[in-house]
Amino acid sequence: MNYPAIRKTLQAGSIVFGASALFLLILPKLFLELLALDTSDDLIWSMRMIGITVFALAGNMWNNASQSSDTRVGNVAKVMCISAPALGVLTLMIPTELTWFTYAYAAVGFGFGISYAVNLVRK
């Protein structure tokens, strides 16, 4: 495994997820509009709840990138190698018309999934 690259991918992912979390917390209605979803109060509240969860994930990704144990970093990368493209797939399965933002958001997930996969098999 290419541990230095995995650590950098975790850090980059942490920054992207952190930015997404702030977006979900501060402007959840805009996020929903960009995905062409309903902007009901219930969904806005849900986006804020997801934002808090994503913020926690971002912090854990950043902290795990600093682990001294390569094995632990590799284990985190394996989880993210599945989770990142799964986010992309779920984004494309959104039950509404796909927008440019939907495609871009899915592409980010697929991009991180590819980075994790490549660096998990690289030496």
Secondary structure in CASP SS format (residue, H / E / C, confidence):
PFRMAT SS
TARGET T0000
AUTHOR 0000-0000-0000
METHOD secondary structure of the structure
MODEL  1
M C 1.00
N C 1.00
Y H 1.00
P H 1.00
A H 1.00
I H 1.00
R H 1.00
K H 1.00
T H 1.00
L H 1.00
Q H 1.00
A H 1.00
G H 1.00
S H 1.00
I H 1.00
V H 1.00
F H 1.00
G H 1.00
A H 1.00
S H 1.00
A H 1.00
L H 1.00
F H 1.00
L H 1.00
L H 1.00
I H 1.00
L C 1.00
P H 1.00
K H 1.00
L H 1.00
F H 1.00
L H 1.00
E H 1.00
L H 1.00
L C 1.00
A C 1.00
L C 1.00
D C 1.00
T C 1.00
S C 1.00
D H 1.00
D H 1.00
L H 1.00
I H 1.00
W H 1.00
S H 1.00
M H 1.00
R H 1.00
M H 1.00
I H 1.00
G H 1.00
I H 1.00
T H 1.00
V H 1.00
F H 1.00
A H 1.00
L H 1.00
A H 1.00
G H 1.00
N H 1.00
M H 1.00
W H 1.00
N H 1.00
N H 1.00
A H 1.00
S C 1.00
Q C 1.00
S C 1.00
S C 1.00
D H 1.00
T H 1.00
R H 1.00
V H 1.00
G H 1.00
N H 1.00
V H 1.00
A H 1.00
K H 1.00
V H 1.00
M H 1.00
C H 1.00
I H 1.00
S H 1.00
A H 1.00
P H 1.00
A H 1.00
L H 1.00
G H 1.00
V H 1.00
L H 1.00
T H 1.00
L H 1.00
M C 1.00
I C 1.00
P C 1.00
T C 1.00
E C 1.00
L C 1.00
T C 1.00
W H 1.00
F H 1.00
T H 1.00
Y H 1.00
A H 1.00
Y H 1.00
A H 1.00
A H 1.00
V H 1.00
G H 1.00
F H 1.00
G H 1.00
F H 1.00
G H 1.00
I H 1.00
S H 1.00
Y H 1.00
A H 1.00
V H 1.00
N H 1.00
L H 1.00
V H 1.00
R C 1.00
K C 1.00
END
